[in-house]
Amino acid sequence: MEEVIISSKGQIVIPKYMRDALGLKEGKKVLAVLDKNRLVLIPKPDNPVDELKRKGQELTLRGIRRDIKEE
């Protein structure tokens, strides 16, 4: 967990090691989500359709069945 300071303009600086780990470069967009009392920043995919396809492949029926059996 990292402490950051909010500027008078409401800006924060994301620590470099976090930007590097997420591949965040200047001009990259992130999505801001308010989750109860937490602010969550999610890197916006360059191509949302490709990202949904990739996520869909992870959620195959076979994978869901495997997860159920493991429970």
Residue, then its C-alpha position, 0 to 999 in steps of 0.5 A: m500500500e502506498e500513500v499518495i497526496i492529492s494536489s489542489k487540483g485533485q490530481i494524484v501521482i501513481p508511483k512509478y513501480m505501479r505504472d511500470a507494472l501496469g504498463l501505464k504511459e503518459g496519455k493512457k486512460v484509466l477507469a475510476v470506480l467508486d466501490k463503497n469507500r474505495l477508489v479503484l483505478i483500472p487501466k482502460p484496454d486499448n481495444p475493449v473488444d479484444e479484451l472481452k474476447r480474451k476474458g471470455q476465453e478464460l470463462t469457458l464452460r470447461g473452466i467453470r465446471r473445473d472450478i465447481k468440481e474443485e469447490 
